[in-house]
């Protein structure tokens, strides 16, 4: 495998893990098992060199899961995400792109913002796998689909979600910052 394909695969693996981690944190209250999984996932990305892809959201997520107050995080989850003070529903899309993204990863369409994170994680994971197999056209196709999906639909939903989470301090306010930073990094040109 060429070093270019290796870099593409790593970029997509980092993004897949970040989207999946944020989705996991929003799907249910934080528990000790979640922390163990998140720490194991973060350990797969040891690169801390400045300019490495995804380094800003990785650093933020590492700091967040280093030593959180689990009881406070669970209380915050119940107070903010259970009674719907954070809206997890996306607006409907008039574009065919979301349907294509869902179909590409084998998930059913949903108006759930956490599902948007899961779709982005799956698209990135599949692009990483294609790059590792040396299937450059497939990696490029999935990367382009992810970019279209973000611009046609998911970016607006997730920007809103990040903003709603950031309205308050606490664990989930920091999750919003991680998401916001990841979305900012998505706007940067690919290496």
VOSE-842743 format. One line per field, with one value per atom (N, C-alpha, C): residue in one letter; atom name; z, y, x. Coordinates in Angstrom, 1 decimal, decimal comma, always signed. Atoms other than C-alpha are relative to their C-alpha. Layout:
<sites>
code [A | ...]
site [CA | ...]
pz [Z | ...]
py [Y | ...]
px [X | ...]
</sites>
This chain:
<sites>
code [X | X | X | X | X | X | X | X | X | X | X | X | X | X | X | X | X | X | X | X | X | X | X | X | X | X | X | X | X | X | X | X | X | X | X | X | X | X | X | X | X | X | X | X | X | X | X | X | X | X | X | X | X | X | X | X | X | X | X | X | X | X | X | X | X | X | X | X | X | X | X | X | X | X | X | X | X | X | X | X | X | X | X | X | X | X | X | X | X | X | X | X | X | X | X | X | X | X | X | X | X | X | X | X | X | X | X | X | X | X | X | X | X | X | X | X | X | X | X | X | X | X | X | X | X | X | X | X | X | X | X | X | X | X | X | X | X | X | X | X | X | X | X | X | X | X | X | X | X | X | X | X | X | X | X | X | X | X | X | X | X | X | X | X | X | X | X | X | X | X | X | X | X | X | X | X | X | X | X | X | X | X | X | X | X | X | X | X | X | X | X | X | X | X | X | X | X | X | X | X | X | X | X | X | X | X | X | X | X | X | X | X | X | X | X | X | X | X | X | X | X | X | X | X | X | X | X | X | X | X | X | X | X | X | X | X | X | X | X | X | X | X | X | X | X | X | X | X | X | X | X | X | X | X | X | X | X | X | X | X | X | X | X | X | X | X | X | X | X | X | X | X | X | X | X | X | X | X | X | X | X | X | X | X | X | X | X | X | X | X | X | X | X | X | X | X | X | X | X | X | X | X | X | X | X | X | X | X | X | X | X | X | X | X | X | X | X | X | X | X | X | X | X | X | X | X | X | X | X | X | X | X | X | X | X | X | X | X | X | X | X | X | X | X | X | X | X | X | X | X | X | X | X | X | X | X | X | X | X | X | X | X | X | X | X | X | X | X | X | X | X | X | X | X | X | X | X | X | X | X | X | X | X | X | X | X | X | X | X | X | X | X | X | X | X | X | X | X | X | X | X | X | X | X | X | X | X | X | X | X | X | X | X | X | X | X | X | X | X | X | X | X | X | X | X | X | X | X | X | X | X | X | X | X | X | X | X | X | X | X | X | X | X | X | X | X | X | X | X | X | X | X | X | X | X | X | X | X | X | X | X | X | X | X | X | X | X | X | X | X | X | X | X | X | X | X | X | X | X | X | X | X | X | X | X | X | X | X | X | X | X | X | X | X | X | X | X | X | X | X | X | X | X | X | X | X | X | X | X | X | X | X | X | X | X | X | X | X | X | X | X | X | X | X | X | X | X | X | X | X | X | X | X | X | X | X | X | X | X | X | X | X | X | X | X | X | X | X | X | X | X | X | X | X | X | X | X | X | X | X | X | X | X | X | X | X | X | X | X | X | X | X | X]
site [N | CA | C | N | CA | C | N | CA | C | N | CA | C | N | CA | C | N | CA | C | N | CA | C | N | CA | C | N | CA | C | N | CA | C | N | CA | C | N | CA | C | N | CA | C | N | CA | C | N | CA | C | N | CA | C | N | CA | C | N | CA | C | N | CA | C | N | CA | C | N | CA | C | N | CA | C | N | CA | C | N | CA | C | N | CA | C | N | CA | C | N | CA | C | N | CA | C | N | CA | C | N | CA | C | N | CA | C | N | CA | C | N | CA | C | N | CA | C | N | CA | C | N | CA | C | N | CA | C | N | CA | C | N | CA | C | N | CA | C | N | CA | C | N | CA | C | N | CA | C | N | CA | C | N | CA | C | N | CA | C | N | CA | C | N | CA | C | N | CA | C | N | CA | C | N | CA | C | N | CA | C | N | CA | C | N | CA | C | N | CA | C | N | CA | C | N | CA | C | N | CA | C | N | CA | C | N | CA | C | N | CA | C | N | CA | C | N | CA | C | N | CA | C | N | CA | C | N | CA | C | N | CA | C | N | CA | C | N | CA | C | N | CA | C | N | CA | C | N | CA | C | N | CA | C | N | CA | C | N | CA | C | N | CA | C | N | CA | C | N | CA | C | N | CA | C | N | CA | C | N | CA | C | N | CA | C | N | CA | C | N | CA | C | N | CA | C | N | CA | C | N | CA | C | N | CA | C | N | CA | C | N | CA | C | N | CA | C | N | CA | C | N | CA | C | N | CA | C | N | CA | C | N | CA | C | N | CA | C | N | CA | C | N | CA | C | N | CA | C | N | CA | C | N | CA | C | N | CA | C | N | CA | C | N | CA | C | N | CA | C | N | CA | C | N | CA | C | N | CA | C | N | CA | C | N | CA | C | N | CA | C | N | CA | C | N | CA | C | N | CA | C | N | CA | C | N | CA | C | N | CA | C | N | CA | C | N | CA | C | N | CA | C | N | CA | C | N | CA | C | N | CA | C | N | CA | C | N | CA | C | N | CA | C | N | CA | C | N | CA | C | N | CA | C | N | CA | C | N | CA | C | N | CA | C | N | CA | C | N | CA | C | N | CA | C | N | CA | C | N | CA | C | N | CA | C | N | CA | C | N | CA | C | N | CA | C | N | CA | C | N | CA | C | N | CA | C | N | CA | C | N | CA | C | N | CA | C | N | CA | C | N | CA | C | N | CA | C | N | CA | C | N | CA | C | N | CA | C | N | CA | C | N | CA | C | N | CA | C | N | CA | C | N | CA | C | N | CA | C | N | CA | C | N | CA | C | N | CA | C | N | CA | C | N | CA | C | N | CA | C | N | CA | C | N | CA | C | N | CA | C | N | CA | C | N | CA | C | N | CA | C | N | CA | C | N | CA | C | N | CA | C | N | CA | C | N | CA | C | N | CA | C | N | CA | C | N | CA | C | N | CA | C | N | CA | C | N | CA | C | N | CA | C | N | CA | C | N | CA | C | N | CA | C | N | CA | C | N | CA | C | N | CA | C | N | CA | C]
pz [+0,0 | +0,0 | +0,0 | +0,1 | -0,9 | +1,3 | -1,2 | +1,8 | -0,1 | +0,2 | +0,3 | +0,4 | -0,4 | +0,7 | +1,5 | -1,5 | +4,3 | +0,7 | -0,6 | +5,0 | -0,1 | +0,2 | +3,5 | +1,0 | -0,9 | +5,5 | +1,5 | -1,4 | +8,8 | +0,2 | -0,2 | +8,2 | +0,2 | -0,1 | +7,7 | +1,3 | -1,3 | +10,7 | +1,2 | -1,1 | +13,0 | +0,0 | +0,1 | +11,7 | +0,4 | -0,4 | +12,0 | +1,5 | -1,5 | +15,6 | +0,7 | -0,7 | +16,5 | -0,1 | +0,2 | +15,0 | +0,8 | -0,8 | +16,6 | +1,5 | -1,4 | +20,0 | +0,4 | -0,4 | +20,0 | +0,0 | +0,1 | +18,9 | +1,2 | -1,1 | +21,7 | +1,3 | -1,2 | +24,3 | +0,0 | +0,0 | +23,1 | +0,0 | +0,1 | +22,7 | +1,4 | -1,4 | +26,5 | +1,0 | -1,0 | +29,8 | +0,1 | -0,1 | +30,3 | +1,1 | -1,0 | +32,2 | -0,1 | -0,1 | +33,2 | -1,3 | +1,2 | +30,2 | -1,2 | +1,1 | +27,8 | +0,1 | -0,1 | +29,2 | -0,4 | +0,4 | +28,7 | -1,5 | +1,5 | +25,1 | -0,6 | +0,6 | +24,4 | +0,2 | -0,2 | +25,9 | -0,9 | +0,9 | +23,9 | -1,5 | +1,3 | +20,7 | -0,2 | +0,1 | +21,4 | +0,0 | +0,0 | +22,1 | -1,4 | +1,4 | +18,4 | -0,8 | +0,7 | +17,5 | +0,8 | -0,9 | +19,3 | -0,5 | +0,6 | +16,9 | +0,6 | -0,7 | +18,7 | -0,8 | +0,7 | +16,1 | -0,5 | +0,5 | +15,2 | -1,5 | +1,4 | +12,0 | -0,4 | +0,4 | +12,1 | -0,1 | +0,2 | +10,9 | +1,2 | -1,1 | +13,6 | +1,3 | -1,3 | +16,3 | +1,0 | -0,9 | +17,7 | +0,7 | -0,7 | +18,3 | +0,8 | -0,7 | +19,4 | +1,4 | -1,3 | +22,1 | +0,9 | -0,9 | +23,3 | +0,5 | -0,5 | +23,5 | +1,0 | -1,0 | +25,3 | +1,4 | -1,3 | +27,9 | +0,6 | -0,5 | +28,2 | +0,7 | -0,6 | +29,0 | +0,9 | -0,9 | +31,1 | +1,4 | -1,3 | +34,4 | +0,3 | -0,2 | +34,1 | +1,3 | -1,1 | +37,0 | -0,6 | +0,6 | +35,9 | +0,6 | -0,6 | +38,4 | -0,6 | +0,5 | +37,2 | -1,5 | +1,5 | +33,5 | -0,1 | +0,1 | +34,1 | +0,3 | -0,4 | +35,9 | -1,2 | +1,1 | +33,1 | -1,2 | +1,1 | +30,5 | +0,2 | -0,3 | +32,2 | +0,0 | -0,1 | +32,7 | -1,4 | +1,3 | +29,1 | -1,2 | +1,2 | +26,7 | +0,2 | -0,1 | +28,2 | -0,2 | +0,2 | +28,5 | -1,3 | +1,3 | +25,0 | +0,0 | +0,0 | +26,0 | -1,1 | +1,2 | +23,3 | -1,0 | +1,1 | +20,1 | -0,8 | +0,8 | +18,6 | -1,3 | +1,3 | +15,6 | -1,1 | +1,2 | +12,2 | -0,8 | +1,0 | +9,7 | -1,1 | +1,2 | +6,7 | -1,1 | +1,1 | +3,6 | -1,3 | +1,3 | +0,1 | -1,0 | +0,9 | -1,3 | +0,1 | +0,1 | -2,4 | +0,7 | -0,6 | -0,8 | +1,3 | -1,2 | +2,7 | -0,3 | +0,3 | +1,2 | -0,5 | +0,6 | -0,8 | +1,1 | -1,1 | +2,4 | +0,8 | -0,8 | +4,4 | -0,7 | +0,8 | +1,6 | -0,1 | +0,2 | +1,2 | +1,3 | -1,3 | +4,9 | +0,5 | -0,4 | +5,1 | +1,2 | -1,1 | +7,7 | -0,6 | +0,3 | +7,6 | +0,3 | -0,2 | +7,2 | +1,3 | -1,3 | +10,4 | +0,1 | -0,2 | +11,5 | +1,3 | -1,2 | +14,5 | -0,2 | +0,1 | +14,9 | +0,3 | -0,4 | +16,6 | -1,2 | +1,2 | +13,5 | -1,0 | +1,0 | +11,4 | +0,3 | -0,5 | +13,5 | -0,4 | +0,3 | +13,0 | -1,5 | +1,4 | +9,2 | -0,4 | +0,3 | +9,1 | +0,4 | -0,5 | +11,2 | -1,0 | +0,9 | +8,9 | -1,4 | +1,3 | +5,7 | +0,1 | -0,2 | +7,1 | +0,2 | -0,3 | +8,3 | -1,3 | +1,3 | +4,9 | -1,0 | +0,9 | +3,1 | +0,5 | -0,5 | +5,4 | -0,4 | +0,5 | +4,6 | -1,5 | +1,4 | +0,9 | -0,3 | +0,2 | +1,1 | +0,5 | -0,5 | +3,1 | -1,0 | +1,1 | +0,3 | -1,2 | +1,2 | -2,2 | -1,0 | +0,9 | -3,7 | +0,0 | +0,0 | -4,4 | -0,6 | +0,4 | -6,5 | +1,0 | -1,0 | -3,8 | +1,2 | -1,1 | -1,1 | -0,4 | +0,5 | -3,2 | -0,1 | +0,1 | -3,9 | +1,4 | -1,4 | -0,2 | +0,6 | -0,5 | +0,7 | -0,7 | +0,6 | -1,9 | +0,5 | -0,5 | -0,7 | +1,4 | -1,3 | +2,9 | -0,1 | +0,2 | +1,7 | -0,4 | +0,4 | -0,1 | +1,1 | -1,1 | +2,8 | +1,1 | -0,9 | +5,1 | -0,5 | +0,6 | +2,8 | -0,3 | +0,3 | +1,8 | +1,2 | -1,1 | +5,2 | +1,3 | -1,4 | +8,1 | +0,7 | -0,7 | +8,7 | +0,7 | -0,6 | +9,4 | +1,3 | -1,2 | +11,9 | +1,1 | -1,0 | +13,6 | +0,5 | -0,5 | +13,8 | +1,0 | -0,9 | +15,5 | +1,3 | -1,2 | +17,9 | +0,8 | -0,7 | +18,7 | +0,8 | -0,6 | +19,4 | +1,2 | -1,2 | +21,7 | +1,1 | -1,0 | +23,6 | +0,7 | -0,5 | +24,0 | +0,8 | -0,8 | +25,6 | +1,5 | -1,5 | +29,0 | +0,1 | -0,3 | +30,6 | +0,4 | -0,5 | +31,8 | -1,0 | +0,9 | +30,2 | -1,4 | +1,3 | +27,4 | -0,8 | +0,6 | +26,7 | -0,7 | +0,6 | +26,1 | -1,2 | +1,1 | +23,9 | -1,2 | +1,1 | +21,8 | -0,6 | +0,5 | +21,6 | -0,9 | +0,8 | +20,3 | -1,4 | +1,2 | +17,7 | -0,9 | +0,7 | +16,7 | -0,6 | +0,5 | +16,3 | -1,1 | +1,0 | +14,3 | -1,3 | +1,2 | +11,9 | -0,6 | +0,5 | +11,6 | -0,8 | +0,7 | +10,7 | -1,3 | +1,2 | +8,1 | -1,1 | +1,0 | +6,3 | -0,6 | +0,5 | +5,9 | -1,2 | +1,1 | +2,6 | +0,3 | -0,2 | +2,4 | -0,3 | +0,3 | +2,5 | -1,4]
py [-1,2 | +0,0 | +1,2 | -1,2 | +3,4 | +0,9 | -0,8 | +6,0 | +1,0 | -0,9 | +8,2 | -0,7 | +0,8 | +5,4 | -0,2 | +0,1 | +4,9 | +1,2 | -1,2 | +8,5 | +0,2 | -0,1 | +8,5 | -0,9 | +0,9 | +5,4 | +0,5 | -0,5 | +6,9 | +1,2 | -1,2 | +10,2 | -0,5 | +0,5 | +8,2 | -0,8 | +0,8 | +5,9 | +1,0 | -0,9 | +8,9 | +0,6 | -0,6 | +10,6 | -1,0 | +1,0 | +7,3 | -0,2 | +0,2 | +6,8 | +1,2 | -1,2 | +10,4 | +0,1 | -0,1 | +10,4 | -1,1 | +1,1 | +7,0 | +0,3 | -0,3 | +8,2 | +1,0 | -1,0 | +11,3 | -0,6 | +0,7 | +9,2 | -0,8 | +0,9 | +6,7 | +0,9 | -0,9 | +9,6 | +0,6 | -0,6 | +11,0 | -1,1 | +1,0 | +7,7 | -0,4 | +0,4 | +6,9 | +0,6 | -0,6 | +8,2 | -0,7 | +0,5 | +7,8 | -1,0 | +1,0 | +4,7 | -0,4 | +0,5 | +3,0 | -0,8 | +0,8 | +0,6 | +0,9 | -0,9 | +3,5 | +0,7 | -0,7 | +5,2 | -1,0 | +0,9 | +2,0 | -0,2 | +0,1 | +1,7 | +1,2 | -1,2 | +5,3 | +0,2 | -0,1 | +5,2 | -1,0 | +1,0 | +2,0 | +0,6 | -0,5 | +3,7 | +1,2 | -1,1 | +6,8 | -0,4 | +0,5 | +4,7 | -0,5 | +0,4 | +3,6 | +1,1 | -1,2 | +7,1 | +0,8 | -0,6 | +7,9 | +1,3 | -1,2 | +10,6 | +1,3 | -1,3 | +13,9 | +1,1 | -1,0 | +15,7 | +1,1 | -1,2 | +19,2 | -0,2 | +0,0 | +19,3 | -1,4 | +1,3 | +15,6 | +0,1 | -0,1 | +15,0 | -0,4 | +0,3 | +15,1 | +0,3 | -0,1 | +16,1 | +0,9 | -0,9 | +19,0 | -0,8 | +0,7 | +16,9 | -1,2 | +1,1 | +13,9 | +0,5 | -0,6 | +16,1 | +0,3 | -0,4 | +17,5 | -1,3 | +1,2 | +14,0 | -0,7 | +0,6 | +12,6 | +0,7 | -0,8 | +15,4 | -0,2 | +0,2 | +14,8 | -1,3 | +1,4 | +11,1 | -0,4 | +0,4 | +11,3 | -0,3 | +0,2 | +11,7 | +0,7 | -0,7 | +12,7 | -0,4 | +0,3 | +12,9 | -0,8 | +0,8 | +10,0 | +0,3 | -0,3 | +10,8 | +1,4 | -1,3 | +14,5 | -0,1 | +0,2 | +13,4 | -0,7 | +0,6 | +11,1 | +0,9 | -1,0 | +13,8 | +1,0 | -1,0 | +16,2 | -0,6 | +0,7 | +13,6 | +0,0 | +0,1 | +13,1 | +1,3 | -1,3 | +16,8 | +0,6 | -0,7 | +17,8 | -0,8 | +0,8 | +14,9 | -0,8 | +0,8 | +12,9 | +0,9 | -0,8 | +15,8 | +0,8 | -0,7 | +17,0 | +1,5 | -1,4 | +20,3 | +0,1 | +0,1 | +19,2 | -0,7 | +0,6 | +18,5 | -0,9 | +1,0 | +15,3 | -0,4 | +0,3 | +15,4 | +1,0 | -0,8 | +16,6 | +0,4 | -0,4 | +18,5 | -0,9 | +0,8 | +16,6 | +0,6 | -0,5 | +16,8 | -0,2 | +0,1 | +17,5 | -0,6 | +0,5 | +16,0 | -1,5 | +1,5 | +12,4 | -0,4 | +0,4 | +12,5 | -0,7 | +0,8 | +11,4 | -1,4 | +1,4 | +8,4 | -0,8 | +0,7 | +7,5 | -0,3 | +0,3 | +7,8 | -1,1 | +1,0 | +5,7 | -1,4 | +1,2 | +3,1 | -0,5 | +0,4 | +3,0 | -0,7 | +0,6 | +2,0 | -1,0 | +1,0 | -0,2 | +0,3 | -0,5 | +1,9 | +0,5 | -0,6 | +2,9 | +1,5 | -1,4 | +6,5 | +0,4 | -0,4 | +8,4 | +1,5 | -1,5 | +12,0 | +0,2 | +0,0 | +11,3 | +0,5 | -0,5 | +13,4 | -1,0 | +1,0 | +10,6 | -1,0 | +0,9 | +8,4 | +0,7 | -0,8 | +11,2 | -0,3 | +0,3 | +10,6 | -1,4 | +1,4 | +6,9 | -0,2 | +0,1 | +7,3 | +0,5 | -0,5 | +9,5 | -0,9 | +0,9 | +7,1 | -1,2 | +1,2 | +4,2 | +0,4 | -0,4 | +6,1 | +0,1 | -0,2 | +7,0 | -1,4 | +1,4 | +3,4 | -0,7 | +0,7 | +2,0 | +0,6 | -0,6 | +4,6 | -0,4 | +0,5 | +3,6 | -1,4 | +1,4 | -0,1 | +0,0 | +0,0 | +0,7 | +0,4 | -0,4 | +2,6 | -1,0 | +1,1 | -0,2 | -1,1 | +1,1 | -2,7 | +0,5 | -0,6 | -0,3 | +0,3 | -0,3 | +0,4 | +1,5 | -1,5 | +4,1 | +0,5 | -0,5 | +4,6 | -0,1 | +0,1 | +3,3 | +0,9 | -0,9 | +5,3 | +1,4 | -1,3 | +8,4 | +0,2 | -0,1 | +7,6 | +0,2 | -0,1 | +7,2 | +1,4 | -1,3 | +10,3 | +1,1 | -1,0 | +12,3 | +0,0 | +0,1 | +10,9 | +0,6 | -0,6 | +11,9 | +1,5 | -1,4 | +15,4 | +0,6 | -0,4 | +15,7 | -0,2 | +0,3 | +14,2 | +1,1 | -1,1 | +16,8 | +1,3 | -1,3 | +19,7 | +0,1 | +0,0 | +18,6 | -0,1 | +0,3 | +17,6 | +0,0 | +0,3 | +16,4 | +1,2 | -1,1 | +19,5 | +0,9 | -0,9 | +21,7 | -0,6 | +0,7 | +19,1 | +0,0 | +0,2 | +18,6 | +1,3 | -1,4 | +22,3 | +0,4 | -0,4 | +22,9 | -0,8 | +0,9 | +19,9 | +0,5 | -0,5 | +21,2 | +1,3 | -1,3 | +24,7 | -0,2 | +0,2 | +23,3 | -0,6 | +0,6 | +21,2 | +1,0 | -1,0 | +24,1 | +1,1 | -1,0 | +26,3 | +0,0 | +0,2 | +24,9 | -0,6 | +0,6 | +24,0 | -1,5 | +1,3 | +20,5 | -1,0 | +1,0 | +17,2 | +0,1 | +0,0 | +17,4 | +1,3 | -1,2 | +21,0 | -0,2 | +0,3 | +19,7 | -1,0 | +0,9 | +16,9 | +0,9 | -1,0 | +19,8 | +0,7 | -0,6 | +21,4 | -1,0 | +1,1 | +18,1 | -0,1 | +0,1 | +17,9 | +1,2 | -1,2 | +21,5 | +0,0 | +0,0 | +21,1 | -1,0 | +1,0 | +17,9 | +0,6 | -0,6 | +19,7 | +1,1 | -1,0 | +22,6 | -0,7 | +0,7 | +20,1 | -0,6 | +0,6 | +18,5 | +1,1 | -1,1 | +21,9 | +0,2 | -0,1 | +21,7 | -0,9 | +0,8 | +20,4 | -1,3 | +1,3 | +16,7 | +0,1 | +0,0 | +16,0 | -0,6]
px [+0,9 | +0,0 | +0,9 | -0,8 | +1,3 | -0,2 | +0,1 | +2,0 | -1,2 | +1,1 | -0,7 | -1,3 | +1,2 | -3,3 | +0,0 | -0,1 | -2,1 | -0,5 | +0,4 | -2,6 | -1,5 | +1,5 | -6,1 | -0,7 | +0,7 | -7,0 | +0,1 | -0,1 | -5,7 | -0,9 | +0,9 | -7,6 | -1,4 | +1,4 | -10,8 | -0,2 | +0,2 | -10,2 | -0,1 | +0,2 | -9,7 | -1,4 | +1,4 | -12,9 | -1,0 | +1,0 | -14,8 | -0,1 | +0,0 | -13,7 | -0,5 | +0,6 | -14,5 | -1,5 | +1,5 | -18,0 | -0,6 | +0,6 | -18,7 | +0,1 | -0,1 | -17,4 | -1,0 | +0,9 | -19,5 | -1,5 | +1,4 | -22,6 | -0,2 | +0,1 | -21,9 | -0,3 | +0,2 | -21,7 | -1,4 | +1,4 | -25,1 | -1,1 | +1,0 | -26,9 | -0,5 | +0,5 | -27,1 | +1,0 | -0,8 | -25,7 | +1,4 | -1,4 | -21,9 | +0,1 | -0,2 | -20,9 | +1,5 | -1,4 | -17,6 | +0,4 | -0,3 | -17,8 | +0,2 | -0,2 | -18,2 | +1,4 | -1,3 | -15,1 | +1,1 | -1,0 | -13,1 | +0,1 | +0,0 | -14,2 | +0,5 | -0,6 | -13,5 | +1,5 | -1,4 | -10,1 | +0,8 | -0,6 | -9,3 | +0,0 | +0,0 | -10,4 | +1,0 | -0,9 | -8,4 | +1,4 | -1,4 | -5,3 | +0,4 | -0,3 | -5,5 | +0,6 | -0,5 | -4,5 | +1,0 | -1,0 | -1,3 | +0,6 | -0,7 | -0,1 | -0,4 | +0,2 | +0,2 | +0,7 | -0,8 | +2,3 | -1,0 | +0,8 | +1,0 | -0,3 | +0,4 | -0,9 | -0,6 | +0,6 | -1,9 | -1,5 | +1,4 | -5,4 | -0,8 | +0,9 | -8,0 | +0,6 | -0,7 | -5,5 | -0,8 | +0,7 | -7,6 | -1,2 | +1,1 | -10,8 | +0,5 | -0,6 | -8,7 | +0,5 | -0,5 | -7,0 | -1,2 | +1,1 | -10,3 | -0,7 | +0,7 | -11,9 | +0,8 | -0,8 | -8,9 | -0,1 | +0,1 | -9,1 | -1,3 | +1,3 | -12,8 | -0,2 | +0,2 | -12,6 | +1,2 | -1,1 | -9,4 | -0,4 | +0,5 | -11,1 | -1,3 | +1,2 | -14,7 | -0,7 | +0,8 | -17,1 | -1,3 | +1,0 | -19,4 | -1,4 | +1,3 | -22,2 | -0,5 | +0,4 | -22,3 | -0,3 | +0,3 | -22,2 | -1,3 | +1,3 | -25,1 | -1,2 | +1,0 | -27,1 | -0,2 | +0,2 | -26,4 | -0,7 | +0,6 | -27,4 | -1,5 | +1,5 | -30,8 | -0,6 | +0,6 | -31,3 | -0,1 | -0,1 | -30,4 | -0,5 | +0,4 | -30,9 | -1,2 | +1,2 | -33,7 | -1,3 | +1,2 | -36,3 | +0,0 | -0,1 | -35,3 | +0,3 | -0,5 | -33,7 | +1,0 | -0,9 | -31,2 | -0,8 | +0,9 | -33,2 | +0,9 | -0,7 | -31,9 | -0,6 | +0,6 | -34,2 | +0,5 | -0,4 | -33,0 | -1,2 | +1,0 | -35,0 | +0,0 | +0,0 | -36,1 | +0,8 | -0,8 | -34,0 | -0,7 | +0,6 | -35,1 | +1,0 | -1,1 | -31,9 | +0,0 | -0,1 | -31,3 | +1,3 | -1,3 | -27,8 | -0,1 | +0,1 | -28,9 | -0,4 | +0,5 | -30,7 | +1,2 | -1,2 | -27,5 | +1,0 | -0,9 | -25,4 | -0,5 | +0,5 | -27,7 | +0,1 | +0,0 | -27,9 | +1,5 | -1,4 | -24,1 | +0,5 | -0,4 | -23,7 | -1,0 | +0,9 | -26,7 | -0,9 | +0,8 | -28,6 | -1,4 | +1,3 | -32,3 | +0,0 | +0,1 | -33,0 | -0,7 | +0,5 | -33,8 | +0,2 | -0,2 | -34,3 | +0,7 | -0,7 | -32,1 | +1,5 | -1,3 | -28,9 | +1,1 | -1,0 | -27,1 | +0,2 | -0,1 | -27,9 | +0,9 | -0,9 | -26,2 | +1,4 | -1,3 | -23,1 | +0,4 | -0,3 | -23,3 | +0,2 | -0,2 | -23,7 | +1,4 | -1,3 | -20,6 | +1,1 | -1,0 | -18,7 | +0,2 | -0,1 | -19,6 | +0,5 | -0,6 | -18,8 | +1,5 | -1,4 | -15,4 | +0,7 | -0,6 | -14,8 | +0,1 | +0,0 | -15,7 | +1,1 | -1,0 | -13,5 | +1,4 | -1,3 | -10,6 | +0,3 | -0,2 | -11,1 | +0,3 | -0,3 | -11,2 | +1,4 | -1,4 | -7,9 | +1,0 | -0,9 | -6,3 | +0,1 | +0,0 | -7,3 | +0,6 | -0,6 | -5,8 | -1,0 | +1,1 | -9,2 | -0,2 | +0,1 | -8,6 | -1,3 | +1,3 | -11,8 | -1,1 | +1,1 | -14,0 | +0,3 | -0,3 | -12,2 | -0,4 | +0,3 | -12,6 | -1,5 | +1,5 | -16,3 | -0,6 | +0,5 | -17,0 | +0,3 | -0,4 | -15,1 | -0,8 | +0,8 | -17,0 | -1,5 | +1,3 | -20,3 | -0,1 | +0,0 | -19,4 | +0,0 | +0,0 | -18,6 | -1,3 | +1,3 | -21,9 | -1,0 | +1,0 | -23,8 | +0,1 | -0,2 | -22,2 | -0,6 | +0,4 | -22,9 | -1,5 | +1,4 | -26,4 | -1,0 | +1,0 | -27,8 | +0,7 | -0,5 | -25,7 | +0,7 | -0,7 | -23,6 | -0,9 | +1,0 | -26,6 | -0,6 | +0,5 | -28,0 | +1,0 | -1,1 | -24,7 | +0,5 | -0,4 | -23,8 | -1,0 | +1,1 | -27,2 | +0,2 | -0,2 | -26,5 | +1,2 | -1,2 | -23,0 | -0,4 | +0,4 | -24,5 | -0,9 | +0,9 | -27,2 | +0,8 | -0,8 | -24,7 | +0,9 | -0,9 | -22,4 | -0,6 | +0,7 | -25,1 | +0,3 | -0,3 | -24,2 | +1,4 | -1,3 | -20,9 | -0,3 | +0,1 | -20,3 | +0,5 | -0,5 | -19,5 | -0,5 | +0,6 | -21,9 | +0,2 | -0,4 | -21,0 | +1,4 | -1,3 | -17,5 | -0,1 | +0,3 | -18,9 | -0,4 | +0,3 | -20,4 | +1,2 | -1,2 | -17,0 | +0,8 | -0,7 | -15,4 | -0,7 | +0,8 | -18,2 | +0,3 | -0,2 | -17,8 | +1,4 | -1,4 | -14,0 | +0,1 | -0,1 | -14,4 | -0,7 | +0,6 | -16,8 | +0,8 | -0,9 | -14,4 | +1,2 | -1,0 | -11,7 | -0,4 | +0,6 | -14,0 | +0,1 | -0,1 | -13,9 | +1,3 | -1,3 | -10,2 | +0,2 | -0,2 | -8,9 | +0,7 | -0,6 | -7,9 | +1,5 | -1,4 | -4,2 | +0,3]
</sites>
